[in-house]
């Protein structure tokens, strides 16, 4: 499922201070690899994950972490998790 542009923009805003690249530049190619292309290290990855979970009000399960390799992939997973959360709240 495709990620929303607003989710990609939020991810870029959160990632920007972690990797030291302006969010606008990050959004020019949201498929760049966080580690190989943007230089994200393990500490930065933890910071990013904590901030993403706060911003999107979701918990990323450990088995989904390998799917978080680019801005687009992160936004897609977060959109999916937010939809699942909202669906479960509506059905309860």
Sine and cosine of phi, psi and omega as CSV:
sin_phi,cos_phi,sin_psi,cos_psi,sin_omega,cos_omega
0.00,0.00,0.66,-0.76,-0.05,-1.00
-0.97,0.26,0.58,-0.81,0.03,-1.00
-0.99,0.17,0.51,-0.86,0.07,-1.00
-0.97,0.25,0.50,-0.86,0.01,-1.00
-0.89,0.45,-0.58,0.82,0.01,-1.00
-0.92,0.39,-0.58,0.82,0.05,-1.00
-0.92,0.40,-0.67,0.74,0.04,-1.00
-0.88,0.47,-0.65,0.76,0.01,-1.00
-0.90,0.43,-0.66,0.75,0.04,-1.00
-0.90,0.44,-0.69,0.72,0.02,-1.00
-0.87,0.49,-0.70,0.71,0.01,-1.00
-0.88,0.47,-0.65,0.76,0.03,-1.00
-0.89,0.45,-0.61,0.79,0.00,-1.00
-0.97,0.25,-0.61,0.79,-0.02,-1.00
-0.96,0.29,-0.54,0.84,-0.11,-0.99
-0.77,0.64,-0.81,0.59,-0.01,-1.00
-0.94,0.35,-0.38,0.93,-0.01,-1.00
-0.95,0.31,-0.65,0.76,-0.04,-1.00
-0.97,-0.22,-0.11,0.99,0.04,-1.00
0.95,0.30,0.52,0.86,0.02,-1.00
-0.82,-0.57,0.73,-0.68,0.00,-1.00
-0.85,0.53,0.61,-0.79,-0.04,-1.00
-0.83,0.56,-0.63,0.77,0.01,-1.00
-0.87,0.50,-0.65,0.76,0.03,-1.00
-0.92,0.38,-0.62,0.78,0.02,-1.00
-0.89,0.45,-0.61,0.79,-0.05,-1.00
-0.97,0.26,-0.24,0.97,0.04,-1.00
-0.89,0.45,-0.50,0.86,0.07,-1.00
-0.58,-0.81,1.00,0.08,-0.07,-1.00
-0.96,0.30,0.01,1.00,0.03,-1.00
-0.99,-0.13,0.02,1.00,0.03,-1.00
-0.89,0.45,0.61,-0.79,0.00,-1.00
-0.95,0.30,0.76,-0.65,-0.06,-1.00
-0.88,0.47,-0.62,0.79,-0.05,-1.00
-1.00,0.07,-0.83,0.56,-0.11,-0.99
-0.93,0.36,-0.66,0.76,-0.09,-1.00
-0.99,-0.11,-0.53,0.85,-0.09,-1.00
-0.95,-0.31,-0.10,1.00,0.09,-1.00
0.97,0.25,0.39,0.92,0.01,-1.00
-0.93,0.38,0.79,-0.62,0.04,-1.00
-0.98,-0.20,0.01,-1.00,-0.11,-0.99
-0.91,0.42,-0.63,0.78,0.03,-1.00
-0.91,0.41,-0.68,0.73,0.05,-1.00
-0.88,0.47,-0.60,0.80,0.01,-1.00
-0.90,0.44,-0.64,0.77,0.03,-1.00
-0.91,0.41,-0.72,0.69,0.04,-1.00
-0.85,0.53,-0.71,0.70,-0.01,-1.00
-0.87,0.49,-0.74,0.67,-0.04,-1.00
-0.88,0.48,-0.71,0.70,0.01,-1.00
-0.87,0.50,-0.72,0.69,-0.02,-1.00
-0.93,0.37,-0.60,0.80,0.04,-1.00
-0.91,0.42,-0.70,0.72,0.00,-1.00
-0.89,0.45,-0.61,0.79,0.07,-1.00
-0.91,0.41,-0.77,0.64,-0.07,-1.00
-0.89,0.46,-0.67,0.74,-0.07,-1.00
-1.00,-0.08,-0.05,1.00,0.02,-1.00
0.80,0.60,0.72,0.70,0.06,-1.00
-0.70,-0.72,0.33,-0.94,0.12,-0.99
-0.94,-0.35,0.83,-0.56,0.02,-1.00
-1.00,0.08,0.90,-0.44,0.02,-1.00
-0.90,0.44,0.54,-0.84,-0.04,-1.00
-0.83,0.56,-0.57,0.82,-0.04,-1.00
-0.96,0.29,-0.14,0.99,0.04,-1.00
-0.99,-0.16,-0.13,0.99,-0.09,-1.00
-0.87,0.49,-0.56,0.83,-0.02,-1.00
-0.93,0.37,-0.26,0.97,0.04,-1.00
-0.99,0.14,-0.16,0.99,-0.09,-1.00
-1.00,-0.10,0.97,0.24,-0.08,-1.00
-0.89,-0.46,-0.12,0.99,0.03,-1.00
-0.49,-0.87,0.20,-0.98,0.04,-1.00
-0.86,0.51,-0.71,0.71,-0.03,-1.00
-0.90,0.44,-0.69,0.73,-0.02,-1.00
-0.92,0.38,-0.61,0.79,0.05,-1.00
-0.89,0.45,-0.74,0.67,-0.01,-1.00
-0.87,0.49,-0.63,0.77,0.01,-1.00
-0.90,0.44,-0.73,0.69,0.01,-1.00
-0.90,0.43,-0.69,0.72,-0.01,-1.00
-0.91,0.41,-0.64,0.77,0.07,-1.00
-0.86,0.50,-0.70,0.71,0.00,-1.00
-0.89,0.45,-0.72,0.69,0.00,-1.00
-0.90,0.44,-0.62,0.79,0.02,-1.00
-0.92,0.39,-0.64,0.77,0.06,-1.00
-0.89,0.45,-0.69,0.72,0.03,-1.00
-0.88,0.48,-0.68,0.74,0.03,-1.00
-0.88,0.48,-0.72,0.69,-0.03,-1.00
-0.91,0.42,-0.64,0.77,0.03,-1.00
-0.89,0.45,-0.68,0.74,-0.02,-1.00
-0.93,0.36,-0.55,0.84,0.04,-1.00
-0.94,0.35,-0.61,0.79,0.01,-1.00
-0.93,0.35,-0.56,0.83,-0.06,-1.00
-1.00,0.10,-0.13,0.99,0.01,-1.00
-0.99,-0.12,0.00,0.00,0.00,0.00
